[in-house]
Amino acid sequence: MVRQGVRRRWAAVVIGAAAIIAGLVWALLAGGDRDARVERAGWIAGIEAALALVVFLVRWAWLWQVDRPIRELAGPEGFLGAAPPRNPRYVDRPDLVREAVAALRGGARAVALVGLGGTGKSTLAAAVCRDRRLRRGRWLPGRRFGSVTWLKAGPGTDPVALLTELARRLGLDAPSYATVEQARDAVAAILAGRRLLIVLDNVWTRGPLDAVLELAPGCPVLFTTRISDLVTTVGAAGVEVDQLTQRQALQIVGRWTDTDPVALPPSAYRLCTRLQNLALGVAMAGAMAARGHSFDHILTLIDQDLRRVKGESTPAYEHATLRAAIDVGIDDLPTGDDRDRYLQLAVFTGRGPFPAAAAAALWYPLTEDRTRELLVELVGRSLLTVADAGWYVAHDLHYDTITQRLGDDRVRAAHTALLEGYRARLSQQWAEGGWIRIAAEDRYLLGSLAWHLVQAGREVDLVQVLSQPVWMHRRLTTASLPDLLSDYAHTTHPLTQAIRRALGQSAQALTRDDTGFTGQLAGLLVSQLTGRLLDHPQPEIAAWAAALTPHDHSPWLKPLTPGALASATSPLQLTIGLTGSVEAVAFSPDGSRVLVGGRDGRVGIWEAATGREILAFTAGVNPVWRVVFSPDGSRVLVGGRDGTARVWEVATGREILAFTVHTDMLWTVALSPDGTRVMAGDIGGSVRIWEVPTGREVLAFPAHSDAVRAAVFSPDGTRALTGGRDGTARVWEAATGHEILAFTGHTAGVSAAVFSPDGTRALTGDHDGTVRIWEAATGHEILAFTGHTAGVSAAVFSPDGTRALTGGRDGTARVWEVATGRELHVFTGHTSMVWAVAFSPDGSLALTGGYDRTARIWDSAEPTWHRTARHLQKSAALALSPDGSYVLAGDRGGTARIWEVATGGEVLAFTGHTDAIEAVTLSPDGTRALTGDRGGTARIWEVATGRELHVFTTHTVEAVAFSPDGRYILTGGDGTVRMWEVATGRELRAFTTRIHTGYAVAFSPDGTCVLTGGGDSTARLWQVATGRQLLAFTGHTAAVRTLAFSPDGRCILTGGDGTVRMWEVATGREIVVFNSHVSLEKAATFSPDGTRVLVGGHDGTVRLWEVATGRELARWHGDRPLDGAWFMPGHSDEVVIADGAVYRLTLMGA
């Protein structure tokens, strides 16, 4: 490569010189007199000189650009830090570096350095990162990389934690995400238009890879792995990293011994060959040779070790001599104490780099100076590697060896020694706050304390740590929610498992990234835990929740009503979001995991208890129509519309098998009960069956005259049930394809079909919304039941066969009693069509997936969001009574209802509207209710009896209000706000603008003014007596939909465009802006004493602000979209929330 560069430069010099000479000769010999020729030559010489200067400057700039090192985006010290420091004894492997660099510059989305452990993959990856050719673009900027970041993977790496760390490096302040997609979206937005090389070291499974692949067009991934199948499954360009050449191995030995490789004795050649020229083993042998051992002696020691371990259970590894070299390197340590201390480093297995401070704690009372000396000694013997300044890491093979040599009991004792060493070294911090205070002083311990406590057998200490809000807060602010949840995986204690469940359910609340979130996190964390555990059936857990307070004593909103949030004993609130509609769902055989397939071609596996994403991959089919777990849960079957079915390995995300059917689209895929056969139905009406081990097609037969929409095996695998768009369902012999019988009676296409668990009955659902139960042996229809208002898209029996779960195009999922056809429950959380349903193996949970891009888990025995909150029907308009005892709710069916806050019971219903009710309010004395509908009528009702008192016929009513004395009302809509006299029903005045107004209306406290909000982003103040406009409040960028006067009438609130603004009524001056960060504000009001402001958004967030300072006091985040929020009348520290349930909160610590 160097010679080629020299040749190119000399060729350029010769050609340039020849061109200059030719130009000058032509100038002097061309026609014209002598002066003309000289002048011409002068011009040409000047031009050539200028061109030479330009070429020089361009070359200089290019060389400067090339010589600049690629900027590294390093994380916190030692934690997923920068690329490993260059080893002074590193030997160039130019062919492999050139291959990887060429792939990266050629536009590869991923490049894999794949090989066995100990072959030098990580070192090679670091060399690729530093290669200057990655700065050269050959005039094509798209081939250059401006920066590189090095991320450490390893077994069990959480993809969300990985993306969170990447977001932190890219400049986001305290990022925190609940799902991979949420994190990918945030990181992708930052990377748009940037050129970043992402290095992922030591990849074992596909999850971390899928998390960082294709984040942005200019951000490829370079990763190292031992798993060759990962290369093909992600479509990476593979670079095989195998043993060194003999020459390279000798160069390493020569650099260790300061000897010219040519001068090394033949025994060095034999030693390298014995070690199979593997980089790690050669380096360790070189380190021993540098300390006076002869090569023959080292070779003898390795052979002796091989004989010693023969027959022992060693770590599974192809090259036993490398394990022997590690053993010999350990045994060569100068003292037995040093060997024991090195073996104790087994406590850091799988924890990534560890700091010198952690080693000092492990080896306490060894002095810090002696600790540093020993660490340097271990690095010098290739037993450790410097990961960053003051941070160290051993190779995986080193950890395998020392863990085995130490043994389980001594490993546990080493974990205990580490913890006791920290206590002794940080005794003052221990006295101040125990383990949590100590961990605050040490970044490593903060991330690994839970691991070390459980490994040391200290579950009592672990439970104490994990039950402290200060620990949760610290982990959330320094790491991420997935990191915190991983701490709770180390214990099965009831309290910690309840906390883990509650934290998982609170993911959306605890992973916000808006301004002010960090300052509210301590209070929000406690409010979420209290709301979910206050009604826990175990008294000790409920008592723990009741006693919670923020560790920093910040104000917070405490639920007064049990069940304000989904209980941690209920899985109902868990919602999994995807980028496309959910087309297929399934539970794992043990019920612990959820499998979801989407229209976007992605498949994800989630932990059912917490919603933590375990694995995500692109299935190679688009969209995914069906997903199925194998009987043992180790594999998943994915079928797509493109005519292929694929089998994937759950542990690695590796594709095992693919069936290409034909060009027709698949509608359904099923796996036989024993996992050996796959059945698929296509759009042409055919059914095909394959063998799983071989992919061989064993049967094909025409089943329906139109598309096959459902296909399933019988529980014993001998029959197949299919449903078609031709309106029939049929039973077939699975071995021959012979038709046994047909179920006829549906009036529309059959879109769902399934056998009962005992195989004696069949359930079918069709496009007209009917569900039918049949005798599987005779085809006799047993029962038909209706309830869905649109077609049935999915159906399944419960494991015991007593219930059926169906999903419909009406956006609901329904549970039925099979024996009677009685509808047991209706799940109404989805906002669009439900495409897929499944029962958990024990039948206690129901899983649904829909067009709204969510998969939801429900309690099949209790369909509501939670068991103890007071529920309302979903309402379009709500109002709280003046005494706070009841809520008036108007729905889109035209009915208004009175609900008692204390009991949640319906007290009264007002019927009479013929169109959707859009606005409601109550008179100041609470005796009358005012409702307005979309059809143009407003009605006043007597609250005590439900009697209709007055009807006002007007425009579309979008807002209503009573005057302070109750004598007048306002109706707003269609660009006009009208004032009416209640006693006579006479219209007194109209407040009109040229643009649409009337989204919100309010009387001033003294009744002399009217405030209106409209679609022109403006609020207007009108004089009641004259109808004259007094002021216009401008500043919003979207429609003003919420209004409120302060109790003294001197200030107003207006809400719209994600902000709530406070204005001075006398001057129209804007006083303060409260950012709600939600485009649709559902509530904005003053406290009764005027000192606080409540702002509620459609996303379920409620914020309390201090009027005097504009400071956010406290925040609440509900599980459901907010319908309404109010201060409790007469109480400035108590709030009433309506979000499908009604509950109360009280402000604590203010």
GUROSE-422567 format. One record per residue (C-alpha): residue in three letters; z negated, y, x negated. Coordinates in steps of 0.02 Angstrom, whole numbers, plus 50000, padded with zeros to 5 digits. Layout:
REM residues N
ALAZYX ...
***
This chain:
REM residues 1150
MET500005000050000 VAL499595012049857 ARG501215007649768 GLN502215010949925 GLY501395028149942 VAL501805032349760 ARG503615027149783 ARG503785037749939 ARG503065053049852 TRP504215051149700 ALA505705048549814 ALA505275064649906 VAL505115074149740 VAL506805067749677 ILE507705071549840 GLY506925088849851 ALA507395092949670 ALA509165086749697 ALA509315097549854 ILE508705113049761 ILE509895110149615 ALA511365106649732 GLY511035122649828 LEU510965133249672 VAL512535125149599 TRP513485128349760 ALA512905146449763 LEU513495149449585 LEU515155140149597 ALA515715145749769 GLY517025159449787 GLY516725178149761 ASP516385189549615 ARG514955187249495 ASP513755199049585 ALA514085190549752 ARG513735173449678 VAL512125179349595 GLU511545187649756 ARG511955171949855 ALA511015161249729 GLY509525173049742 TRP509485171449931 ILE509595152449923 ALA508245151749791 GLY507115162549899 ILE507425151850052 GLU507085136049954 ALA505485143549883 ALA504905148250059 LEU505305130850123 ALA504365123249975 LEU502855134150017 VAL502915128650200 VAL503035110450149 PHE501565112850030 LEU500485120950165 VAL500915107650293 ARG500525094150166 TRP498885102550120 ALA498375104150303 TRP498845086050334 LEU497845080050186 TRP496355090650240 GLN496445082950413 VAL496585065450342 ASP495135067850222 ARG493965073750358 PRO492805059750410 ILE492845054950592 ARG491385062950680 GLU490105050450738 LEU489135052550898 ALA487495044550849 GLY486075041250968 PRO484215043550938 GLU483645037150769 GLY483885018650757 PHE484265016450942 LEU486075011650970 GLY486385022550820 ALA487855026350707 ALA488935013650618 PRO488015003650483 PRO487935012850316 ARG489285007350197 ASN488634993550085 PRO488924997849902 ARG489414979649874 TYR490674979650015 VAL492334971649970 ASP493914978450050 ARG494844967150170 PRO496404977950185 ASP497454965650285 LEU496164964450424 VAL495794983150423 ARG497644987050429 GLU497904975150576 ALA496474982850677 VAL496995000750637 ALA498794997250683 ALA498254990150851 LEU497165005250888 ARG498515017650838 GLY499785007550935 GLY498905010851100 ALA497894994851125 ARG496554996951259 ALA495404985151164 VAL495394977450991 ALA494264962550954 LEU493594957250785 VAL493204939150824 GLY492424925950713 LEU490894915450676 GLY489214923150635 GLY489074928350455 THR490924931950427 GLY490664950850411 LYS491314956950578 SER490124971650593 THR490444977250414 LEU492314976150445 ALA492144986250607 ALA491244999850509 ALA492664999950383 VAL493945001750523 CYS492985016650593 ARG493045025350425 ASP494885021950394 ARG495785038550372 ARG497355032150454 LEU496455034350619 ARG496595052950583 ARG498465052250551 GLY499565054950701 ARG501325055050628 TRP501545070950731 LEU500905061750885 PRO499155068550928 GLY498895054351052 ARG498685042250906 ARG497255051750824 PHE495395049850860 GLY494245064650848 SER492605055150856 VAL491855037750859 THR490255030950933 TRP489445014550888 LEU488535004951024 LYS487544989050997 ALA487754975451127 GLY486974958351104 PRO486414944951228 GLY485734952051391 THR486354969851364 ASP486294979451528 PRO487974988151561 VAL487125002551652 ALA485945005551505 LEU487435005151387 LEU488385018251487 THR486815028651506 GLU486635029251317 LEU488465034051298 ALA488255047951426 ARG486745054251329 ARG487755054951169 LEU489135064251257 GLY487945078351298 LEU487215074451469 ASP485395079151483 ALA484315064251535 PRO485685054551625 SER485135040451740 TYR486215029151847 ALA485945015251972 THR487595005951960 VAL488975003051835 GLU490235012351943 GLN489105027451958 ALA488875027851770 ARG490725024851734 ASP491225039151848 ALA490045051151759 VAL490585045951584 ALA492435045851630 ALA492305063751692 ILE491635069251522 LEU492935059451425 ALA494425066051520 GLY495675072851393 ARG494645067151243 ARG495035054651105 LEU493505044051071 LEU493445027250984 ILE492065016651062 VAL491385002850951 LEU490404988951037 ASP489554977650913 ASN489004959650943 VAL489694956551118 TRP489174940251201 THR489674942751383 ARG490994952151476 GLY489854964051570 PRO489604976851429 LEU491464976251390 ASP492014979751567 ALA490784994151573 VAL491655003651433 LEU493454997751447 GLU494715010651509 LEU493455024551533 ALA494855036651487 PRO496655034651425 GLY496215040251248 CYS494635029851228 PRO494995012151169 VAL493634999651127 LEU493414990750961 PHE492204976250981 THR491504961950879 THR491144945050955 ARG490924926650918 ILE491654922051089 SER493524919851067 ASP493814917951255 LEU493254935951281 VAL494784941751185 THR496004934151309 THR494994937651467 VAL494984956451436 GLY496744957051363 ALA496184963251193 ALA497174963051032 GLY496274950050928 VAL495954951050741 GLU495294934550673 VAL493874937250549 ASP493614921150454 GLN493024916850280 LEU493384928050132 THR494724923750007 GLN494094916049846 ARG494464932249756 GLN493494942749884 ALA492004931049877 LEU491954932149688 GLN492074951149698 ILE490484951349803 VAL489584940249679 GLY490224951049537 ARG489574966949618 TRP487864959149643 THR487784953349462 ASP488724968049384 THR489984955749313 ASP491874956449312 PRO492434942849435 VAL493614936149302 ALA492144933349186 LEU491114923349312 PRO490794905249263 PRO491594890449355 SER489924887149439 ALA490124903649534 TYR491784897349600 ARG490964881149656 LEU489524890549739 CYS490704901749840 THR491724886649891 ARG490144877449942 LEU489684892350052 GLN491444891850125 ASN491704909650064 LEU490704916450212 ALA490204934450179 LEU488364932850227 GLY488054917250125 VAL488994923849972 ALA487984939949978 MET486344930649984 ALA486874919549838 GLY487394935049741 ALA485704942949774 MET484824927649703 ALA485974927449551 ALA485564945649520 ARG483744940449506 GLY484054928049365 HIS484504911949454 SER485974902649383 PHE487384898249499 ASP487094879649468 HIS485264881649514 ILE485694890849675 LEU486934877249718 THR485614863949687 LEU484354872949797 ILE485624874149939 ASP486024855549927 GLN484164851349927 ASP483894861950082 LEU485354853550170 ARG484544836550139 ARG482854843150196 VAL483454849550363 LYS484584834750396 GLY484114827650564 GLU483084842850613 SER483544853150766 THR484354868150683 PRO485194882650768 ALA486884877050832 TYR488074883250699 GLU489634875850623 HIS489244880450442 ALA487614871750394 THR487744878050216 LEU487524895850277 ARG485884890950360 ALA485384882550197 ALA485794898350099 ILE484664908350215 ASP483254895750190 VAL483464896550002 GLY483484915550005 ILE481844915650102 ASP481034902949987 ASP481544913449837 LEU480404927749890 PRO479124930549751 THR477524926349845 GLY476994915849991 ASP476304931350077 ASP477994939750067 ARG478814924350140 ASP477564924050283 ARG477834942550316 TYR479704940150321 LEU479524925750443 GLN478454937050553 LEU479984948150579 ALA480474935050709 VAL479554946350834 PHE481044958150827 THR482314944950880 GLY483484952251009 ARG482654969451004 GLY483944978150895 PRO483444988950745 PHE481594991250710 PRO480795005650615 ALA479745004550459 ALA478255009850566 ALA478444994050670 ALA478484983350513 ALA476934992350449 ALA476044988250612 LEU476594970050601 TRP475994968350422 TYR474384978650444 PRO473314981450339 LEU474724981650211 THR474924999650152 GLU476425009950203 ASP477015011150023 ARG476944992350001 THR477814990150170 ARG479255001150114 GLU479354991849948 LEU479464975150037 LEU480784981350157 VAL481814987650010 GLU481574970749926 LEU482194961650081 VAL483714972950094 GLY484074969749911 ARG484054951049945 SER485254952650095 LEU483844946750209 LEU483864963450301 THR485124977350330 VAL484804995950340 ALA485305001050516 ASP484885019450498 ALA483705030250398 GLY482045020950405 TRP482705007750527 TYR483124989750486 VAL483904974550567 ALA484174956450520 HIS485724946250558 ASP485664934950711 LEU485724919750597 HIS484224926250500 TYR483264928150663 ASP483774910650718 THR483134903450555 ILE481474912650543 THR481074909750727 GLN481294891150704 ARG480334890650541 LEU478884900650613 GLY478694889950770 ASP478144895150944 ASP476274896750909 ARG476504907350753 VAL477814918150839 ARG476544921750976 ALA475244925750843 ALA476474937550758 HIS476724947050921 THR474834948550934 ALA474744954750755 LEU476054967950792 LEU475094974450941 GLU473424974350851 GLY474234983050703 TYR474844997150816 ARG473104998750891 ALA472324999950719 ARG473595012250648 LEU473555023350803 SER471735021650850 GLN471565039550909 GLN473035037851028 TRP472325021451090 ALA470695029951132 GLU471625043751224 GLY472705032951335 GLY472905014851281 TRP474595006851262 ILE475525020451356 ARG474875033951240 ILE475305023451086 ALA477065020051149 ALA477325038651173 GLU477175040450984 ASP478435026850942 ARG480195025951015 TYR480365007650969 LEU478735002451053 LEU479155012451208 GLY480695001751234 SER479934985151181 LEU478094985751230 ALA478324975051385 TRP479244961851284 HIS477904960851149 LEU476474960351275 VAL477214945651369 GLN477664936551208 ALA475874938751150 GLY475224931551314 ARG474414947851368 GLU474944948351550 VAL473394957951604 ASP473844972151485 LEU475664971251541 VAL475214972751725 GLN474074987451687 VAL475474996451593 LEU476814992951723 SER475734998951866 GLN475505016351792 PRO476665030151860 VAL476595038651690 TRP477415023351611 MET478785023151743 HIS479095041751722 ARG479185040451533 ARG480415026051539 LEU481495034851667 THR481585050951565 THR481855042851395 ALA482945028251448 SER483595023551621 LEU483125014751782 PRO483894998051726 ASP482844999051567 LEU481285001751671 LEU481714987551790 SER481974975951642 ASP480144978451595 TYR479624970751761 ALA480674955151731 HIS479344949251606 THR478004945451736 THR477874937751909 HIS476254946551956 PRO476324951352142 LEU475964969852110 THR477274972051974 GLN478574962552076 ALA478214973752226 ILE478404989052113 ARG480014982252041 ARG480704979452216 ALA480194996952270 LEU480985004752115 GLY482594995252145 GLN482655001352324 SER482355019052263 ALA483835019052143 GLN484795032652234 ALA483275043952237 LEU482785041052055 THR484505042951975 ARG485025060252030 ASP485765072251903 ASP485635089051992 THR484745104351926 GLY482865103051941 PHE482845084251964 THR481875080551804 GLY480505092651853 GLN480315084152022 LEU480415066251958 ALA478535063251941 GLY478195068052121 LEU479765059752188 LEU479325043552099 VAL477595042852179 SER478255047452352 GLN479545033452344 LEU478265020452291 THR477025026252422 GLY478325026152560 ARG478865008352520 LEU477195000252483 LEU475975009252598 ASP476184995852732 HIS476284981052613 PRO475514965352691 GLN474454962252536 PRO472964974252552 GLU472744976652364 ILE474554982352345 ALA474424994052495 ALA472805001152424 TRP473655003952256 ALA475045013552343 ALA473835023952445 ALA472925029652287 LEU474475035152192 THR474645052852125 PRO475875060452001 HIS475265059151823 ASP475645077551791 HIS474745083151951 SER476355091152016 PRO476565094352204 TRP477325079952302 LEU477705074752480 LYS476635060252537 PRO477155049752688 LEU475865049652826 THR476805036952931 PRO476985019152865 GLY478795013852855 ALA479525030952815 LEU480575021452688 ALA481185003652687 SER479714992652645 ALA479724983752477 THR479444967552573 SER481084970352663 PRO482794969252580 LEU483614979652713 GLN483904995952622 LEU484864988352477 THR486634994952474 ILE487934990552342 GLY489345003052320 LEU491104999352255 THR492645009852223 GLY493635000652357 SER493244992352523 VAL492224976252514 GLU493324961652567 ALA492254946552521 VAL490414942452497 ALA489374927152455 PHE487604922152405 SER487284911152255 PRO486624893652296 ASP484844898952252 GLY484984915352347 SER484514925952197 ARG486214933852170 VAL487554941952274 LEU489424940252241 VAL490554954352302 GLY492434956152292 GLY493364972252328 ARG495064978852376 ASP495154987052204 GLY495244969752123 ARG493494970352050 VAL492164957052071 GLY490324960252042 ILE488744949952039 TRP487114958552086 GLU485304953552086 ALA484864951952270 ALA483064957552250 THR483374973952159 GLY485224977852171 ARG485394977151981 GLU487164973351929 ILE487234957751821 LEU489094955851792 ALA490684964951840 PHE492464960651797 THR494234963651853 ALA494744947451936 GLY496604948251901 VAL496994948352087 ASN497224963752193 PRO496484964752319 VAL495164951152320 TRP495164942052486 ARG493864928352459 VAL492434924652337 VAL491444908452328 PHE490064901852213 SER490224884152148 PRO488854872352210 ASP487874874252048 GLY488124893152040 SER488924892551868 ARG490674897351925 VAL491494908452054 LEU493144906252143 VAL494154921952178 GLY495684922352289 GLY496844937152311 ARG498304943252412 ASP499474941352263 GLY499574922552286 THR498364917252149 ALA496644909352149 ARG495574910251993 VAL493974901851935 TRP492784911951825 GLU491244907251725 VAL489724917151783 ALA488814917151616 THR490224925451518 GLY491454932451645 ARG492754921051566 GLU494234914951669 ILE494274895851668 LEU495724891851781 ALA497084900451881 PHE498174893552021 THR499824902152056 VAL500334897352231 HIS501994905852262 THR502644922952308 ASP501814922952479 MET500174932152495 LEU498544922552513 TRP497424926852659 THR496004914552629 VAL495284903252494 ALA493944889652506 LEU493054878152384 SER492614860152431 PRO490754855952443 ASP490814845852282 GLY491744859752190 THR493224848852142 ARG494574855852259 VAL495224872752309 MET496094876152475 ALA497114891752514 GLY498074897952665 ASP499514910052650 ILE500434922852753 GLY501834910352791 GLY500674898352882 SER500514885152744 VAL498944877152674 ARG498844870352496 ILE497494860652404 TRP497254859352214 GLU496134849752096 VAL494954861552004 PRO494854852651836 THR496744851951813 GLY497474865051929 ARG498644851751997 GLU499254853952176 VAL498794838252274 LEU499294843052450 ALA500324855752546 PHE500694856252731 PRO501264868652865 ALA499734872852970 HIS500194887453083 SER501724896453144 ASP501034912753076 ALA499844918152938 VAL498314907452901 ARG496844919452917 ALA495414907052892 ALA495194890352803 VAL493634880352763 PHE493134862552715 SER491944852352824 PRO490214849552748 ASP490704831952692 GLY492374837952623 THR493424825852727 ARG494134838552850 ALA494854855952844 LEU494734869252979 THR496044882952986 GLY496304897953097 GLY497964906853117 ARG498724922653181 ASP499644911653308 GLY498034910953411 THR497524893053369 ALA496234884453260 ARG496584866953195 VAL495644852753111 TRP496524842552976 GLU496194827452867 ALA495874835052697 ALA496584820152604 THR498244818652698 GLY498534834952791 HIS498634825252955 GLU498174835953107 ILE496674828853200 LEU496524841453342 ALA496824859553392 PHE495674872253475 THR496654882253604 GLY496024895953716 HIS496024911553610 THR497064925753678 ALA497334933653508 GLY497504928553326 VAL496064918453253 SER495334928153108 ALA493754918153074 ALA493384899553076 VAL491924889453006 PHE491064872453026 SER489234870953073 PRO488114864052932 ASP488114846653009 GLY489984847053042 THR489824843453229 ARG490334860753291 ALA491564874053244 LEU491464892853268 THR493004903853286 GLY493244922553309 ASP494804931753362 HIS495604948853363 ASP495024952853540 GLY493194951953490 THR492774934853564 VAL491744921653474 ARG491894903453529 ILE490914887553490 TRP491844870853495 GLU491434852453479 ALA492244847853313 ALA492584829753364 THR493434833053532 GLY494014851153530 HIS493004854653687 GLU492474872853705 ILE490584873553721 LEU490264892153735 ALA491104909153721 PHE490164925253691 THR490684943253679 GLY489894958953612 HIS491044965853480 THR492104980153546 ALA493494976253423 GLY494154960853332 VAL493034948453243 SER493474948353058 ALA492184936052986 ALA490954922953046 VAL489704910552974 PHE488344898553035 SER486554900052975 PRO486014885852859 ASP485054877353000 GLY486494879553121 THR485464888353254 ARG486214905653230 ALA487904913253195 LEU488294929353103 THR489894938653142 GLY490684954453072 GLY491844965353173 ARG493114979053162 ASP491924989353270 GLY490834992253114 THR489434980653170 ALA488784963753118 ARG487934953153250 VAL486754938353250 TRP486954925953394 GLU485934911453459 VAL487134896753451 ALA486324886753591 THR486444900553721 GLY487674913353653 ARG486304926553667 GLU486494941453551 LEU484924942353443 HIS485254957253330 VAL486534970653294 PHE486694978153120 THR487414995653131 GLY487265002652956 HIS489105001752907 THR490165016952945 SER491785007152964 MET492474989452989 VAL491444974652928 TRP492604962852835 ALA491434949452766 VAL489764941152809 ALA488614927952733 PHE486884920452760 SER485694917452615 PRO485344898952579 ASP483684899752672 GLY484424909652816 SER483204924052800 LEU484454936852739 ALA486154942352800 LEU487464949752684 THR488864960852750 GLY490314969852667 GLY491404983052742 TYR492814995452732 ASP491525009052691 ARG491445002152512 THR489694995252531 ALA488904978152539 ARG487234977752627 ILE485814965252634 TRP484844963852796 ASP483344954152857 SER484174942352980 ALA482564941353082 GLU482274960253088 PRO483844970853097 THR483074988053086 TRP482944997752925 HIS481084994452918 ARG479774987153029 THR478495000853061 ALA479395017653072 ARG479725025753240 HIS481555024153281 LEU482795035053372 GLN484565031153421 LYS485785039953307 SER485885057553378 ALA487085071953361 ALA485755085253391 LEU483855085753376 ALA482445097853407 LEU480555096953381 SER479395102453519 PRO478325118053489 ASP476755107453475 GLY477585094153366 SER477175080053487 TYR478945074953536 VAL480765076253484 LEU482235080553595 ALA483805070853546 GLY485555072553615 ASP486855059053583 ARG488745058153588 GLY488665047953747 GLY488075063253843 THR486245058353862 ALA484735068053799 ARG483075059353773 ILE481285063953739 TRP480435053353605 GLU478575053753568 VAL478245056653383 ALA476585047253379 THR477225031053457 GLY479105032053440 GLY479245027953624 GLU480565035453739 VAL479725046453867 LEU481175053153970 ALA483075053553978 PHE484155067854042 THR485815062154113 GLY487175073154181 HIS488295078254037 THR490025070554041 ASP490415073953858 ALA489575072553689 ILE488015083253669 GLU488215094553517 ALA486655105553525 VAL484875104853593 THR483315115753588 LEU481675118153679 SER480905133453759 PRO479485142053665 ASP478195134753783 GLY478975117453774 THR479185115553962 ARG481085116453967 ALA482505108553868 LEU484205116353837 THR485715105353798 GLY487535109653766 ASP489055098253761 ARG490795097953691 GLY491545099253866 GLY490905116853893 THR489285115453991 ALA487505120053946 ARG486055113254049 ILE484215117454064 TRP483025103454109 GLU481205102354159 VAL480345092254022 ALA478955085554131 THR480095077754262 GLY481855077154187 ARG482495087754331 GLU484045098354299 LEU483645116754328 HIS485235126254283 VAL487035122954230 PHE488035135754131 THR489915133154123 THR490665140553967 HIS491645136053810 THR491335121353694 VAL489485122453652 GLU489055119653469 ALA487405129153459 VAL486035134453580 ALA484425144653570 PHE483035151253681 SER482415169053666 PRO480585171153610 ASP480035174853788 GLY481075160853863 ARG482025172353980 TYR483715171153894 ILE484765158153806 LEU486205158653682 THR487705146953679 GLY488905147153534 GLY490645139753509 ASP492515143353509 GLY492305159853420 THR491095167453545 VAL489205168053565 ARG488615171553742 MET486915176953806 TRP486355171153977 GLU484905175354092 VAL483945159554130 ALA483295164554300 THR484995168754375 GLY486235159554263 ARG487145176154240 GLU488085179754078 LEU487385195754006 ARG488355198353846 ALA489645190553728 PHE489615192753540 THR491415190153484 THR492345190353319 ARG494155186853278 ILE493705171153185 HIS492795155453238 THR490945158353256 GLY489515149953346 TYR489125135453230 ALA487315141653228 VAL486355154553331 ALA484585161553330 PHE483565175353410 SER482485186553302 PRO480605184353328 ASP480525200353430 GLY482065195853532 THR483005211953490 CYS484325204153377 VAL485445188853374 LEU486005179853216 THR487615169653215 GLY488475158653087 GLY490315154653084 GLY491765146153001 ASP492215161652898 SER490725158352781 THR489835173452855 ALA488235176052953 ARG488155191153069 LEU486705200853143 TRP486975208253317 GLN485975220353423 VAL485515212353589 ALA485445228553688 THR487215234353644 GLY488115219053574 ARG488515229153418 GLN488645220453250 LEU487325227353133 LEU487595217652971 ALA488685204152894 PHE487955192652762 THR489325186452646 GLY489185175052496 HIS489415157352559 THR491035148252519 ALA490995136952672 ALA490505137852855 VAL488735143752893 ARG487945130052998 THR486075133052985 LEU485095149053021 ALA483275154053031 PHE482215169853042 SER480585171552946 PRO479045172453058 ASP478925191353032 GLY480795193953059 ARG481045202852893 CYS482075189052810 ILE483345176252864 LEU483995159752796 THR485825154552801 GLY486465137552749 GLY488195131552697 ASP489235126052545 GLY487785117152461 THR486665132352456 VAL485365140452568 ARG485195159052544 MET483795170852591 TRP484245188652641 GLU483315204552681 VAL483685209152862 ALA483445227952840 THR484725229752701 GLY485765213852700 ARG485275211052519 GLU485285193252454 ILE483555189252387 VAL483675171452321 VAL484825156352324 PHE484105138952352 ASN485315125852286 SER485295110452395 HIS486775102252306 VAL487355095052472 SER488895101652560 LEU488135098952733 GLU486395106152760 LYS485535098752911 ALA483995109652908 ALA483405126452841 THR481815134352904 PHE480295144652855 SER478525137852858 PRO477395144952993 ASP476565156652868 GLY478235161752792 THR477755156852614 ARG478875141552600 VAL480635136252643 LEU481185118852694 VAL482975113552658 GLY483655096652714 GLY485345089252672 HIS486425076052751 ASP486105064752599 GLY484305062352655 THR483545074552531 VAL482225086952588 ARG481635100852471 LEU480195112952487 TRP480365129752399 GLU479135143652365 VAL479765159952440 ALA478895171652319 THR479615163652162 GLY481115153552220 ARG480325138452135 GLU480615120952202 LEU478905114052248 ALA479265096152300 ARG480645084552351 TRP480865069752467 HIS482305057552471 GLY482515046652624 ASP483495030652642 ARG484645037052779 PRO485675052452816 LEU484575066352880 ASP484695071653063 GLY483355084953063 ALA481825091752972 TRP480495104153026 PHE478815110952975 MET477465104353089 PRO477015118853205 GLY475485127753138 HIS475545118252972 SER476415124852817 ASP476025109152718 GLU476635096052842 VAL478425091152879 VAL479235080753017 ILE480795070952969 ALA482095063053083 ASP483395051553005 GLY483575037653132 ALA481675036453126 VAL480365049953149 TYR478965051553023 ARG477825064552944 LEU477545070252766 THR476165080952694 LEU476255091852539 MET474985086452410 GLY474405095252252 ALA475115112352294 
***
